[in-house]
Amino acid sequence: MKFILSCCSLIVILLSLSASPAWTQGQHVGLTEQAVAGKYKPGHYTLADGTRHAGNIRVWMDREKNVLQVDKGKKQEPANLFPTALHSFVIGRDSFAVVHHFRMLDETEKKPFESADFARVLMSGKIQMLEHKRFAGFDSNLGAGQYSRSPSFYTTNLLKPATDTMLVVVPYAEEKFARYMAPIFIDAAILCQQIRAKQVGPTDLKRILYAYLFKREVTQVTYEEANTIFRE
């Protein structure tokens, strides 16, 4: 679920959770599936000091924290590594980076995450795109005090343009998208004009990136083609 984020609301989102019964929610590498005991996958992680380690690992999320768990065997508790202790990690085909700061596109000042957190790398290269997810609650109230057991998440897309060293929050509001995203693609004049004129907008983000990276006319990029731009 995507929605308009202001700087304040983003920080609140990172810290606030919907009211729900006491529970512990485990997540696999996509952060969308409940984990079960022993559900680790081979991977490697780089600590904040730059040292790299291999092991069977998983991402674990609950209402209070996100951690990377390292399997220590059946007779030992897993080692919990918090985002502040990490630089990045890889599980299977999924890469994660630890995010410390971001900025809003309508502001020049960088903002700190209330606490460092993991974000999945959707795309890297000339432009980098990350996806941050945080538990939001259960999908639906079934009535009579019963809740759906499918968790829902707040999702924030973070973009690092080729001309910027700072991650920025991709706006979902059409007006802000047209005004602040267009300059990111200034070296593709026609695409920049199309974004500014709202011929393409927030729902066309994948098509815009595909057209920009592969030097295509955005109107000729299908949604099916564009859907291959991010790591899934």
N, C-alpha and C positions, 0 to 999 in steps of 0.2 A: 504494500500500500504506500503510495507516494502522496505527498502533500507539501504545501508551501512551508518552507522553514525560514524563520528569522534566526539570527544568531542566538537569541535568548532561548527560543523554543528548541533549537538543536541541543543546547546544553541540557535543558530540562529533560528532553527526550532521552538523552544518554544516561540520565540518572533516575528518571521517574518510571514507575511500573504500575500498571493497572492493578487494582485490588483483586486478590484471588486467594484461594485456600493455600495453606503452607504446602510447598512442594519443591522438588529439585528437578529442573529441566535440563537434560543433557542434549547436546547437539552434535551432529556429525559435521564434516568439513563444509558442507553447503549451508550450515546453520539453519536448516529447515526441517530436519528429521530428528525425532527423538532417539537418543543413543541408548544402547543397552550395555549391560556389564560386559566388558571384554571387547567392545567394538572399537578397536584401535586399528590404525592403518600405518604401513611403513611410510616414513617421511624423514625430514631433517629440519632442524631449527638453528637459528643464529641468535646467540645471546647479545645483549646490549654491548658487551665488551668485544664483539666481533668473532668470538669463537663459535665454531659450527659443530653440531652433534647430530648423529643419526639415531633413530629409534622408532618404536611403535607409539604413535601419538594420536591425540584427538582434541578437538575443541570442546570445552564443557562450559555451558552457560547456565546460570541460575538467576534468581531475582536480584542478587547483590553483586555478582562479579562474572567476568569472563576469564577463563584460564586455559592454558594449554596443558593437557595432562600427558605425562610420559609413563608408559606402562613399565612397572618394575617387577612384573611377575605375579603369579597367583597368590603368593604368600606375603606380598608387600603392598602397602598403599601406594597409589600412583603419586608421582611427583607433580605438584601443581606449580606451573610457571605463569606468573601474572604478566600482563602486557608491559609493565615498566621494566621487566627483566629481559625483554626480548627486542630484537630488531625486526625479525621476519621468520617465517617458517613455511614449509611446503608439505602438503599431504596429498599424495597421488598427483592429480593434475591441477590441484588447487593451490594457489600461492596466496599468502597473507602478509600484509605489512602492518606494522604498528604505527598508528597515527597519533601525533602529539598536538599538531596545530592545523588550522584551516583558516580561510577567510571567506566572507561573503562577497559576491561579485560586485555589489554596490558599495563596498567599503574597501579601503586600502590596508587597514590595520589587521594583522593576523590575530586570531582568537585561539586560545588554548582549549583543547578538550578538557572537560572537568577532570578527567583522568585518562591516561593513554588507553587506547583500545585497538582491537584487531579490526582490519578491514580487508575483504577479499579483493585481490587484484583481478579485475575483469579484463583489462587491456593494458599493455605496456608498450613503450616505443616512443615515437614522436609525441604522442599524447598518452597520458596514463589515466586510467579510470579505475576507481576503487568503489566498492560497495560496503557500506557499514550497516549492520543490522543489530537491533536491540529488541529484546522481548517486550511485547506490548500487552499481552494478556491472551485470553482464549478467544477463539473466533466467534463464538456465539453462546448466548444463554438459552439453554433448552427448556427452561422453566423448572419450577419446583426445586430450585436450588441446584439444578444440574447444569454443568457447563460442557461444551465441546472440549475434547482433549487435544484438539489440534491448536497449537500455539500460533499466534500471529505476531508480526514484527514491524517495528518502524524501520523503514529503509531510507537511507540517504546516499545519494551518488556524489562522489568526490572526484573532481577532475583536476589534473595537473596539466595545464596548457603548455605548448612548446615554448611560449614566450614568458612563462612564469615559473618560479621555483616553489611556489606555495600551492597546496591543494585548495581548491575552491569548491563551494557547494553549488551543485547544478540546480538552478531555480526551476520549479515546476509551474509557476505562474506564467501565463503566456506573455504578459507585458514585460516582466523582468527578463524572461528568456530572450525575447526579441532585442531588448535594449542592451543587455549585458553579455549575452553569448555571442552576438554578431562580431564584436571586435576580436574575439579569440580566433576567428577564421578570416582575419583581415587580408591574409596573403592569398586567399581564394575569393577574389572580388565578387564574382557572381553569387557564390554561396553566401557570402556575408550579406549581400543585398537581399537575398531571398529570406534569410533569417530575420533581418531588420524589417522587411515588408510583411512578415508573418505568413509567408507562403509555406514555410515549414516551421514547426514549433517543438515543444517539449516531447510530444509523442513520437516525433521523428528523430530523436536523438541518435539512434543507431544508424539511420539512413544518412544523417548529416556527417557523422564520423566516418562512415564507409566512403561517402563521396569525397570527403576531404583527404583521407589517407590514400585512396586509390585514384585520386584525380578524376572523378566521375561527375557527371551532371546529376544532381540529387534527384531530379524528377525521373531519371532513368534507373534509379536504384530501387529495386523491389524490397518489400518488407522481409521477404524470405532471404534475400541476399544479405540484407542488413542484419538479420538475426544471427549471422555467423560471426559478427564482429567481436563479440565478447566471448570470453572463456565461460563455458557452461559446465 
